[in-house]
């Protein structure tokens, strides 16, 4: 088991354990904030397990039906995780509104102890996932769920203090609503990020025009660069396809080496498919049939 998978498994075990603790504490104390966070942790435990399975599947080799392998599983997992957050937010908001009109008695002492323990557990889990969250949509999705748990625990602690010291029973559903809005914002960001990759959008921070200009200057024999497409198979796995027109037809091997080197060193693109047009040929022209491919292992 690789390092990222161990971190996901560790996060799952802690999250699942804390979920049962918060569910019991919420039922005992009557706290919506704890019950909401327990429900959030239930979704998160499932999300972390899905992320773990996706990480394992992503390591499976390519086969005849999936020539790119299973790397995009992590993006699909992130997409699904984001959608589950929207459903969770709706459920919490509905229950919170109902609590405003039908307040219940809350045992603030039990609520506070459980919320503090949940906060500490979420801090540990989030710290363990943080190092890879910025470059891995799958772990980023898991981190989002844990961050939502962390915010839920903070809200539960604040609500418990308000109920215990100020007698504000309404603080419990109010802070649940606030946490839901914060989760909603993060879920939208993850949904946009994973959808962009699934739609084969240009990787974040990359300008196709800049790539084209760099390729034009990669070798003196390059006359034109067109039909350039850049996208991501998964997080950190950048791909490109392009057509080249050359001044010197015999310079193909040298030009391919220069193009691949430029794509890898300047833009982190490890897999490129390059077509060299023998003549000035638009798409669909019979002359566009000479292709050369290159791949960086």
Backbone as numpy.savetxt, mean C-alpha at the origin, in Angstrom:
# Nx Ny Nz CAx CAy CAz Cx Cy Cz
11.35 -18.19 5.94 10.50 -17.00 5.94 11.39 -15.75 5.94
11.13 -14.84 5.00 11.96 -13.65 4.88 11.57 -12.63 5.96
12.41 -11.59 6.08 12.23 -10.62 7.15 10.88 -9.94 7.14
10.40 -9.54 5.96 9.12 -8.85 5.89 7.97 -9.76 6.32
8.06 -11.02 5.97 7.01 -11.95 6.36 7.01 -12.18 7.87
8.19 -12.25 8.46 8.27 -12.40 9.92 7.63 -11.21 10.62
7.87 -10.01 10.08 7.28 -8.81 10.69 5.76 -8.83 10.57
5.25 -9.27 9.43 3.81 -9.35 9.25 3.20 -10.39 10.18
3.87 -11.53 10.36 3.37 -12.56 11.26 3.37 -12.06 12.70
4.44 -11.38 13.10 4.53 -10.80 14.44 3.40 -9.80 14.66
3.16 -8.95 13.64 2.10 -7.95 13.75 0.73 -8.63 13.86
0.53 -9.71 13.10 -0.76 -10.41 13.14 -1.02 -11.01 14.51
-0.03 -11.66 15.10 -0.21 -12.30 16.40 -0.56 -11.26 17.47
0.18 -10.15 17.50 -0.09 -9.12 18.50 -1.46 -8.48 18.27
-1.79 -8.19 17.01 -3.05 -7.53 16.70 -4.24 -8.42 17.05
-4.15 -9.71 16.70 -5.24 -10.63 17.01 -5.42 -10.77 18.52
-4.32 -10.85 19.25 -4.42 -10.95 20.71 -5.06 -9.72 21.32
-4.65 -8.54 20.85 -5.20 -7.30 21.38 -6.65 -7.12 20.97
-7.03 -7.66 19.83 -8.42 -7.57 19.37 -9.35 -8.24 20.40
-8.97 -9.45 20.84 -9.80 -10.16 21.82 -9.85 -9.39 23.15
-8.70 -8.82 23.53 -8.66 -8.06 24.78 -9.56 -6.83 24.72
-9.51 -6.10 23.60 -10.34 -4.90 23.48 -11.82 -5.24 23.34
-12.12 -6.34 22.67 -13.53 -6.75 22.55 -14.09 -7.08 23.93
-13.32 -7.82 24.72 -13.77 -8.15 26.08 -13.87 -6.90 26.94
-12.85 -6.02 26.83 -12.88 -4.79 27.62 -14.00 -3.86 27.21
-14.28 -3.77 25.91 -15.37 -2.93 25.44 -16.72 -3.44 25.88
-16.90 -4.77 25.83 -18.17 -5.36 26.28 -18.37 -5.16 27.77
-17.29 -5.33 28.52 -17.37 -5.19 29.98 -17.63 -3.74 30.39
-16.89 -2.81 29.76 -17.00 -1.40 30.17 -18.14 -0.65 29.49
-18.64 -1.18 28.38 -19.69 -0.48 27.64 -19.16 0.61 26.73
-17.86 0.58 26.43 -17.24 1.64 25.63 -17.34 1.36 24.13
-17.92 2.31 23.39 -17.97 2.19 21.93 -16.59 2.35 21.33
-15.78 3.24 21.92 -14.43 3.47 21.40 -13.62 2.17 21.41
-13.74 1.40 22.50 -13.02 0.13 22.58 -13.62 -0.91 21.63
-14.94 -0.97 21.58 -15.58 -1.93 20.68 -15.27 -1.60 19.22
-15.27 -0.29 18.90 -14.94 0.12 17.54 -13.50 -0.25 17.21
-12.61 -0.02 18.17 -11.21 -0.36 17.92 -11.02 -1.87 17.83
-11.79 -2.62 18.59 -11.73 -4.08 18.49 -12.21 -4.53 17.12
-13.30 -3.90 16.64 -13.78 -4.22 15.30 -12.75 -3.85 14.25
-12.09 -2.72 14.48 -11.03 -2.30 13.57 -9.90 -3.33 13.59
-9.57 -3.81 14.77 -8.50 -4.80 14.88 -8.88 -6.14 14.25
-10.17 -6.46 14.27 -10.62 -7.68 13.60 -10.34 -7.58 12.10
-10.69 -6.43 11.52 -10.40 -6.21 10.10 -8.89 -6.20 9.87
-8.17 -5.59 10.81 -6.72 -5.48 10.67 -6.04 -6.85 10.75
-6.54 -7.69 11.65 -5.95 -9.03 11.75 -6.14 -9.79 10.44
-7.33 -9.65 9.86 -7.58 -10.29 8.56 -6.70 -9.66 7.49
-6.53 -8.32 7.56 -5.71 -7.61 6.57 -4.25 -8.03 6.68
-3.77 -8.18 7.90 -2.38 -8.59 8.09 -2.16 -10.03 7.60
-3.14 -10.90 7.84 -3.03 -12.25 7.33 -3.04 -12.25 5.81
-3.92 -11.41 5.22 -3.95 -11.29 3.76 -2.63 -10.76 3.24
-2.06 -9.78 3.93 -0.77 -9.22 3.53 0.33 -10.27 3.61
0.28 -11.11 4.64 1.27 -12.18 4.79 1.16 -13.18 3.64
-0.07 -13.57 3.32 -0.27 -14.51 2.22 0.16 -13.89 0.89
-0.13 -12.59 0.72 0.26 -11.90 -0.51 1.77 -11.84 -0.63
2.46 -11.59 0.48 3.93 -11.52 0.46 4.52 -12.87 0.08
3.92 -13.94 0.58 4.41 -15.27 0.22 4.14 -15.60 -1.24
2.96 -15.23 -1.71 2.63 -15.50 -3.11 3.50 -14.69 -4.06
3.88 -13.47 -3.62 4.70 -12.62 -4.47 6.07 -13.24 -4.74
6.50 -14.17 -3.88 7.80 -14.82 -4.08 7.71 -16.04 -4.99
6.50 -16.41 -5.37 6.36 -17.56 -6.26 6.92 -17.22 -7.63
7.59 -18.15 -8.27 8.19 -17.86 -9.58 7.13 -17.71 -10.67
7.53 -17.06 -11.76 6.64 -16.92 -12.90 6.36 -18.29 -13.50
5.20 -18.40 -14.15 4.87 -19.64 -14.83 4.31 -19.32 -16.21
3.83 -20.35 -16.90 3.38 -20.16 -18.28 2.16 -19.25 -18.38
1.34 -19.20 -17.33 0.14 -18.37 -17.36 0.36 -17.00 -16.77
1.35 -16.85 -15.90 1.65 -15.55 -15.27 3.14 -15.28 -15.43
3.47 -14.77 -16.59 4.88 -14.62 -16.95 5.60 -13.57 -16.13
4.86 -12.68 -15.48 5.47 -11.70 -14.59 5.50 -12.18 -13.14
4.99 -13.37 -12.90 4.96 -13.87 -11.54 3.75 -13.34 -10.77
3.87 -13.30 -9.45 2.75 -12.93 -8.59 3.03 -11.66 -7.79
3.98 -10.85 -8.27 4.35 -9.65 -7.53 3.21 -8.68 -7.31
2.24 -8.67 -8.22 1.15 -7.70 -8.09 0.15 -8.09 -7.02
0.30 -9.26 -6.43 -0.59 -9.66 -5.33 -0.54 -8.66 -4.19
0.63 -8.09 -3.94 0.73 -7.12 -2.84 -0.11 -5.89 -3.12
-0.21 -5.49 -4.39 -1.01 -4.31 -4.74 -2.49 -4.63 -4.59
-2.89 -5.83 -5.01 -4.28 -6.23 -4.85 -4.66 -6.29 -3.37
-3.74 -6.78 -2.54 -4.01 -6.84 -1.10 -4.18 -5.43 -0.54
-3.33 -4.50 -0.96 -3.45 -3.12 -0.52 -4.77 -2.50 -0.95
-5.21 -2.80 -2.16 -6.47 -2.28 -2.69 -7.65 -2.78 -1.86
-7.66 -4.08 -1.59 -8.75 -4.66 -0.80 -8.74 -4.11 0.62
-7.55 -3.97 1.19 -7.45 -3.45 2.55 -8.02 -2.04 2.65
-7.76 -1.22 1.65 -8.28 0.14 1.66 -9.80 0.14 1.61
-10.38 -0.73 0.79 -11.85 -0.80 0.69 -12.48 -1.24 2.00
-11.83 -2.16 2.71 -12.40 -2.62 3.98 -12.46 -1.49 5.00
-11.52 -0.55 4.89 -11.52 0.57 5.83 -12.76 1.45 5.64
-13.20 1.63 4.40 -14.40 2.43 4.15 -15.63 1.80 4.79
-15.73 0.48 4.69 -16.85 -0.22 5.31 -16.80 -0.08 6.82
-15.61 -0.23 7.39 -15.45 -0.12 8.83 -15.83 1.27 9.34
-15.39 2.30 8.63 -15.71 3.67 9.02 -17.23 3.88 9.03
-17.92 3.36 8.04 -19.38 3.51 7.97 -20.05 2.86 9.18
-19.57 1.66 9.56 -20.16 0.97 10.70 -19.93 1.73 12.01
-18.72 2.23 12.19 -18.40 2.98 13.41 -19.24 4.25 13.47
-19.35 4.97 12.36 -20.10 6.22 12.33 -21.58 5.97 12.66
-22.13 4.90 12.12 -23.54 4.58 12.39 -23.77 4.33 13.88
-22.89 3.52 14.48 -23.04 3.20 15.90 -22.81 4.44 16.77
-21.84 5.28 16.38 -21.55 6.49 17.16 -22.74 7.44 17.17
-23.38 7.63 16.03 -24.55 8.51 15.95 -25.67 7.97 16.83
-25.84 6.65 16.82 -26.87 6.04 17.67 -26.57 6.27 19.14
-25.28 6.23 19.51 -24.89 6.45 20.92 -25.15 7.88 21.38
-25.09 8.83 20.47 -25.37 10.22 20.85 -26.80 10.36 21.36
-27.70 9.61 20.77 -29.12 9.70 21.17 -29.49 8.69 22.24
-28.69 7.65 22.37 -28.97 6.61 23.36 -27.70 6.34 24.17
-27.32 7.27 25.05 -26.07 7.08 25.82 -26.17 5.88 26.76
-25.01 5.27 27.00 -24.95 4.11 27.89 -23.94 4.38 29.00
-24.06 3.62 30.07 -23.12 3.74 31.18 -21.78 3.12 30.79
-20.67 3.81 31.12 -19.34 3.35 30.74 -18.47 3.19 31.97
-17.79 2.05 32.09 -16.83 1.83 33.16 -15.49 2.38 32.70
-15.22 3.63 33.04 -14.06 4.34 32.48 -12.73 3.75 32.94
-12.68 3.17 34.15 -11.43 2.60 34.63 -10.98 1.42 33.77
-11.88 0.49 33.53 -11.57 -0.66 32.67 -11.22 -0.18 31.27
-11.99 0.76 30.78 -11.77 1.31 29.44 -10.38 1.91 29.31
-9.94 2.65 30.32 -8.65 3.33 30.28 -7.50 2.32 30.28
-7.56 1.31 31.14 -6.49 0.31 31.22 -6.34 -0.44 29.89
-7.46 -0.90 29.35 -7.41 -1.65 28.09 -6.93 -0.76 26.95
-7.37 0.49 26.93 -6.97 1.42 25.86 -5.47 1.69 25.90
-4.91 1.84 27.09 -3.47 2.09 27.21 -2.67 0.87 26.74
-3.11 -0.32 27.13 -2.44 -1.53 26.66 -2.51 -1.62 25.13
-3.68 -1.33 24.57 -3.83 -1.34 23.12 -2.93 -0.34 22.43
-2.78 0.83 23.03 -1.90 1.86 22.48 -0.46 1.37 22.44
0.00 0.74 23.51 1.38 0.24 23.55 1.60 -0.87 22.53
0.64 -1.78 22.40 0.76 -2.87 21.43 0.82 -2.32 20.01
-0.04 -1.35 19.72 -0.05 -0.77 18.36 1.25 -0.02 18.06
1.82 0.62 19.04 3.11 1.30 18.84 4.20 0.29 18.48
4.20 -0.85 19.16 5.19 -1.89 18.89 5.02 -2.44 17.47
3.77 -2.74 17.10 3.50 -3.30 15.78 3.84 -2.30 14.68
3.43 -1.05 14.86 3.69 -0.03 13.84 5.18 0.18 13.65
5.92 0.17 14.74 7.37 0.34 14.65 8.01 -0.82 13.89
7.49 -2.01 14.07 8.08 -3.17 13.39 7.83 -3.14 11.89
6.74 -2.50 11.46 6.40 -2.45 10.04 6.90 -1.20 9.34
7.28 -0.20 10.10 7.55 1.13 9.54 8.66 1.15 8.51
9.71 0.37 8.70 10.89 0.46 7.83 10.58 0.16 6.37
9.57 -0.71 6.10 9.28 -1.11 4.73 8.00 -0.49 4.19
7.29 0.29 5.01 5.98 0.78 4.60 6.06 1.75 3.44
7.17 2.49 3.30 7.26 3.52 2.26 7.47 2.96 0.88
7.99 1.73 0.73 8.29 1.20 -0.60 7.57 -0.11 -0.89
6.60 -0.49 -0.09 5.88 -1.74 -0.27 4.40 -1.48 0.00
3.59 -1.55 -1.07 2.17 -1.26 -0.91 1.51 -2.23 0.05
1.95 -3.48 0.02 1.38 -4.50 0.88 1.62 -4.16 2.36
2.87 -3.90 2.72 3.18 -3.53 4.10 2.63 -2.14 4.41
2.60 -1.28 3.39 2.00 0.04 3.59 0.53 -0.09 3.98
-0.17 -1.04 3.35 -1.57 -1.28 3.69 -1.69 -1.79 5.11
-0.83 -2.73 5.47 -0.86 -3.27 6.84 -0.56 -2.15 7.84
0.41 -1.29 7.51 0.76 -0.19 8.40 -0.41 0.78 8.56
-1.15 0.97 7.47 -2.32 1.84 7.54 -3.33 1.32 8.54
-3.59 0.02 8.49 -4.53 -0.57 9.44 -4.03 -0.41 10.88
-2.75 -0.67 11.08 -2.19 -0.54 12.43 -2.23 0.92 12.88
-1.97 1.85 11.96 -2.06 3.26 12.30 -3.48 3.62 12.72
-4.44 3.06 12.01 -5.83 3.27 12.40 -6.10 2.74 13.80
-5.53 1.57 14.10 -5.66 1.02 15.45 -5.03 1.94 16.48
-3.86 2.47 16.14 -3.17 3.36 17.05 -4.00 4.60 17.35
-4.58 5.17 16.30 -5.44 6.34 16.48 -6.68 5.97 17.30
-7.20 4.76 17.05 -8.34 4.31 17.83 -8.01 4.17 19.30
-6.80 3.68 19.59 -6.38 3.54 20.98 -6.19 4.90 21.65
-5.61 5.84 20.91 -5.47 7.19 21.44 -6.84 7.78 21.74
-7.77 7.60 20.80 -9.13 8.10 21.02 -9.78 7.45 22.23
-9.55 6.15 22.40 -10.13 5.45 23.53 -9.55 5.95 24.85
-8.24 6.21 24.87 -7.61 6.75 26.09 -8.19 8.11 26.43
-8.28 8.98 25.43 -8.83 10.33 25.66 -10.30 10.26 26.10
-11.05 9.38 25.47 -12.46 9.25 25.83 -12.61 8.73 27.26
-11.75 7.77 27.63 -11.82 7.22 28.99 -11.50 8.31 30.02
-10.51 9.14 29.72 -10.17 10.23 30.65 -11.31 11.24 30.75
-11.93 11.56 29.62 -13.03 12.52 29.63 -14.23 11.98 30.40
-14.52 10.69 30.21 -15.65 10.09 30.93 -15.35 10.00 32.42
-14.11 9.62 32.76 -13.76 9.39 34.16 -13.67 10.68 34.96
-13.03 11.70 34.39 -12.75 12.91 35.14 -13.75 14.04 34.90
-14.43 14.02 33.73 -15.35 15.10 33.41 -16.80 14.65 33.30
-17.01 13.34 33.29 -18.37 12.84 33.18 -18.97 13.02 31.79
-18.11 13.16 30.79 -18.59 13.39 29.42 -18.77 12.04 28.70
-19.91 11.42 28.88 -20.15 10.15 28.21 -20.21 10.30 26.69
-20.58 11.48 26.24 -20.65 11.71 24.79 -19.26 11.70 24.14
-18.19 11.84 24.96 -16.84 11.86 24.39 -16.49 10.51 23.74
-17.10 9.44 24.24 -16.80 8.11 23.69 -17.22 8.01 22.22
-18.50 8.27 21.87 -18.86 8.23 20.44 -18.25 9.37 19.64
-18.02 10.53 20.28 -17.47 11.67 19.55 -16.05 11.37 19.06
-15.22 10.82 19.95 -13.85 10.50 19.55 -13.82 9.32 18.58
-14.80 8.44 18.66 -14.89 7.36 17.67 -15.13 7.94 16.28
-15.97 8.97 16.20 -16.23 9.63 14.92 -14.96 10.30 14.40
-14.21 10.96 15.28 -13.00 11.66 14.88 -11.97 10.68 14.32
-11.79 9.57 15.00 -10.85 8.55 14.54 -11.28 8.01 13.17
-12.59 7.85 12.99 -13.10 7.36 11.72 -12.73 8.29 10.57
-12.80 9.59 10.81 -12.45 10.55 9.76 -10.96 10.47 9.42
-10.13 10.29 10.43 -8.69 10.16 10.18 -8.39 8.89 9.38
-9.05 7.81 9.73 -8.87 6.55 9.01 -9.34 6.71 7.56
-10.45 7.43 7.38 -11.00 7.62 6.05 -10.01 8.32 5.13
-9.32 9.32 5.65 -8.33 10.05 4.86 -7.18 9.12 4.43
-6.67 8.35 5.37 -5.56 7.45 5.06 -5.98 6.36 4.08
-7.21 5.85 4.26 -7.70 4.80 3.37 -7.83 5.33 1.94
-8.26 6.58 1.80 -8.38 7.17 0.47 -7.01 7.29 -0.20
-5.99 7.67 0.57 -4.65 7.78 0.01 -4.14 6.41 -0.46
-4.37 5.38 0.32 -3.93 4.04 -0.07 -4.70 3.55 -1.28
-6.01 3.84 -1.33 -6.81 3.42 -2.47 -6.31 4.08 -3.75
-5.99 5.36 -3.68 -5.46 6.06 -4.84 -4.12 5.47 -5.28
-3.27 5.17 -4.31 -1.94 4.65 -4.61 -2.00 3.27 -5.28
-2.80 2.37 -4.71 -2.89 1.02 -5.26 -3.62 1.02 -6.60
-4.66 1.85 -6.73 -5.39 1.94 -8.00 -4.49 2.47 -9.10
-3.65 3.43 -8.78 -2.73 4.00 -9.77 -1.80 2.92 -10.32
-1.32 2.05 -9.44 -0.43 0.97 -9.89 -1.21 -0.04 -10.73
-2.42 -0.39 -10.29 -3.22 -1.35 -11.03 -3.59 -0.83 -12.42
-3.73 0.48 -12.55 -4.03 1.09 -13.85 -2.75 1.36 -14.65
-1.63 0.87 -14.15 -0.34 1.01 -14.81 0.03 2.47 -15.04
-0.23 3.28 -14.02 0.16 4.68 -14.09 1.65 4.86 -13.93
2.13 6.04 -14.27 3.55 6.37 -14.14 3.95 6.33 -12.67
5.06 5.68 -12.31 5.48 5.62 -10.91 5.63 7.03 -10.31
5.29 7.14 -9.05 5.36 8.43 -8.37 6.79 8.98 -8.41
6.89 10.27 -8.71 8.19 10.93 -8.76 8.91 10.77 -10.07
8.29 10.12 -11.05 8.93 9.92 -12.34 8.20 10.73 -13.41
8.96 11.40 -14.27 8.42 12.19 -15.37 8.78 11.51 -16.69
7.80 11.01 -17.45 8.12 10.33 -18.72 8.91 11.21 -19.69
8.64 12.52 -19.69 9.39 13.40 -20.57 10.87 13.43 -20.18
11.13 13.42 -18.88 12.51 13.40 -18.41 13.20 12.10 -18.82
12.45 10.99 -18.75 13.01 9.70 -19.18 13.34 9.74 -20.66
12.43 10.29 -21.45 12.65 10.36 -22.89 13.87 11.20 -23.23
14.01 12.35 -22.59 15.17 13.22 -22.84 16.46 12.49 -22.48
16.45 11.78 -21.35 17.65 11.05 -20.93 18.00 9.96 -21.93
17.00 9.28 -22.48 17.26 8.22 -23.44 17.78 8.76 -24.77
17.29 9.91 -25.16 17.77 10.52 -26.41 19.26 10.83 -26.32
19.72 11.13 -25.12 21.13 11.44 -24.94 21.98 10.26 -24.52
21.38 9.06 -24.47 22.12 7.88 -24.01 23.19 7.44 -24.99
22.96 7.67 -26.30 23.93 7.26 -27.31 23.74 8.16 -28.54
24.85 8.48 -29.21 24.79 9.38 -30.36 24.04 8.78 -31.54
23.89 7.48 -31.59 23.20 6.83 -32.70 21.67 6.89 -32.58
21.16 7.32 -31.44 19.71 7.37 -31.25 19.15 8.61 -31.96
18.28 8.38 -32.93 17.68 9.48 -33.68 16.36 9.91 -33.05
15.60 8.95 -32.52 14.29 9.29 -31.96 13.88 8.24 -30.93
13.11 8.69 -29.95 12.51 7.81 -28.94 11.02 8.10 -28.93
10.21 7.06 -29.09 8.76 7.27 -29.06 8.07 6.03 -28.49
6.75 6.15 -28.33 5.94 5.09 -27.70 6.58 4.64 -26.38
6.97 5.61 -25.59 7.56 5.31 -24.28 6.46 5.14 -23.24
6.50 4.03 -22.53 5.55 3.77 -21.45 6.33 3.29 -20.23
6.03 3.87 -19.07 6.65 3.43 -17.82 5.54 3.17 -16.80
5.69 2.09 -16.03 4.70 1.74 -15.04 5.36 0.86 -13.99
4.54 0.37 -13.04 5.04 -0.51 -11.99 4.27 -1.81 -12.00
4.99 -2.90 -11.94 4.34 -4.18 -11.75 3.84 -4.28 -10.31
4.68 -3.82 -9.38 4.35 -3.74 -7.96 5.25 -2.65 -7.38
5.20 -2.46 -6.08 6.01 -1.42 -5.46 7.49 -1.68 -5.72
8.17 -0.67 -6.24 9.60 -0.78 -6.47 9.99 -1.60 -7.68
9.01 -2.13 -8.43 9.31 -2.94 -9.62 8.89 -2.16 -10.85
9.78 -1.30 -11.33 9.45 -0.41 -12.44 9.75 -1.06 -13.78
8.88 -0.80 -14.74 8.98 -1.39 -16.07 8.92 -0.29 -17.13
9.41 -0.62 -18.34 9.34 0.34 -19.44 9.29 -0.39 -20.77
8.58 0.21 -21.72 8.62 -0.22 -23.12 8.81 1.03 -23.97
9.53 0.90 -25.09 9.77 2.05 -25.94 10.22 1.61 -27.32
10.09 2.54 -28.28 10.60 2.35 -29.63 11.78 3.28 -29.85
12.75 2.81 -30.60 13.91 3.61 -30.95 14.07 3.67 -32.47
14.52 4.82 -32.95 14.98 4.94 -34.34 16.45 5.35 -34.29
17.28 4.70 -35.10 18.72 4.90 -35.04 19.27 5.50 -36.33
20.35 6.28 -36.18 21.08 6.75 -37.34 21.87 5.61 -37.98
22.39 4.74 -37.10 23.24 3.64 -37.55 22.59 2.31 -37.14
22.10 1.56 -38.13 21.42 0.31 -37.83 22.33 -0.73 -37.18
23.61 -0.63 -37.44 24.55 -1.60 -36.90 24.91 -1.34 -35.44
24.38 -0.24 -34.88 24.73 0.13 -33.50 23.72 -0.40 -32.49
22.84 -1.33 -32.91 21.76 -1.79 -32.05 22.20 -2.34 -30.71
23.21 -3.21 -30.71 23.65 -3.82 -29.45 24.20 -2.77 -28.50
25.01 -1.85 -29.03 25.58 -0.80 -28.18 24.49 0.12 -27.63
23.52 0.46 -28.48 22.44 1.34 -28.06 21.59 0.68 -26.97
21.28 -0.60 -27.14 20.50 -1.31 -26.12 21.20 -1.29 -24.77
22.50 -1.52 -24.78 23.26 -1.49 -23.53 23.20 -0.11 -22.89
23.33 0.94 -23.70 23.30 2.30 -23.18 21.92 2.65 -22.63
20.88 2.23 -23.34 19.51 2.51 -22.90 19.21 1.81 -21.58
19.56 0.53 -21.49 19.32 -0.21 -20.25 20.09 0.37 -19.07
21.32 0.79 -19.34 22.13 1.37 -18.28 21.51 2.68 -17.78
21.04 3.51 -18.70 20.42 4.78 -18.33 19.14 4.55 -17.54
18.31 3.62 -17.99 17.06 3.34 -17.30 17.30 2.81 -15.89
18.30 1.95 -15.75 18.57 1.36 -14.44 19.21 2.36 -13.48
20.23 3.05 -13.94 21.00 3.92 -13.04 20.27 5.21 -12.70
19.52 5.77 -13.64 18.88 7.06 -13.39 17.45 6.94 -12.90
16.76 5.85 -13.28 15.34 5.77 -12.97 14.93 4.49 -12.24
15.88 3.61 -11.97 15.56 2.40 -11.23 14.70 1.41 -11.99
14.71 1.49 -13.31 13.93 0.57 -14.14 14.81 -0.63 -14.50
14.45 -1.79 -13.99 15.27 -2.98 -14.16 14.82 -3.84 -15.33
13.59 -3.66 -15.77 13.08 -4.47 -16.88 12.60 -3.54 -17.98
13.20 -3.62 -19.16 12.82 -2.77 -20.29 12.66 -3.61 -21.54
11.62 -3.34 -22.30 11.43 -3.96 -23.60 11.61 -2.86 -24.65
12.60 -3.03 -25.51 12.98 -1.99 -26.46 12.78 -2.51 -27.89
12.04 -1.78 -28.67 11.85 -2.12 -30.08 12.62 -1.12 -30.93
13.47 -1.63 -31.80 14.22 -0.78 -32.73 13.52 -0.79 -34.08
13.00 0.37 -34.49 12.33 0.49 -35.77 13.38 0.64 -36.88
13.31 -0.24 -37.86 14.28 -0.20 -38.94 14.04 0.97 -39.89
12.79 1.44 -39.96 12.44 2.58 -40.80 11.56 3.52 -40.00
11.22 4.66 -40.61 10.27 5.57 -39.99 8.89 4.94 -40.09
8.49 4.25 -39.05 7.24 3.51 -39.17 6.29 3.84 -38.03
5.09 4.30 -38.36 4.07 4.51 -37.32 3.51 3.17 -36.88
2.67 3.19 -35.85 2.04 1.94 -35.39 1.24 1.32 -36.51
1.36 0.02 -36.63 0.60 -0.70 -37.63 1.31 -0.84 -38.95
2.45 -0.16 -39.14 3.17 -0.28 -40.39 3.84 -1.63 -40.49
3.82 -2.28 -41.67 4.43 -3.61 -41.82 5.92 -3.62 -41.50
6.57 -2.46 -41.60 8.01 -2.41 -41.35 8.37 -2.52 -39.89
7.40 -2.35 -39.01 7.67 -2.38 -37.56 7.61 -3.81 -37.05
8.56 -4.62 -37.44 8.50 -6.01 -37.01 9.83 -6.52 -36.47
10.79 -5.63 -36.36 12.07 -6.06 -35.80 12.13 -5.63 -34.36
12.16 -6.58 -33.46 12.16 -6.26 -32.04 13.37 -6.88 -31.37
13.90 -6.11 -30.44 14.98 -6.63 -29.60 14.58 -6.36 -28.17
14.79 -7.34 -27.34 14.37 -7.22 -25.94 15.58 -7.34 -25.02
15.48 -6.70 -23.91 16.54 -6.81 -22.91 15.95 -6.86 -21.55
16.64 -7.54 -20.67 16.14 -7.68 -19.30 17.31 -7.72 -18.33
17.21 -6.86 -17.30 18.23 -6.87 -16.24 17.78 -7.84 -15.18
18.54 -8.81 -14.83 18.13 -9.74 -13.77 18.10 -9.03 -12.44
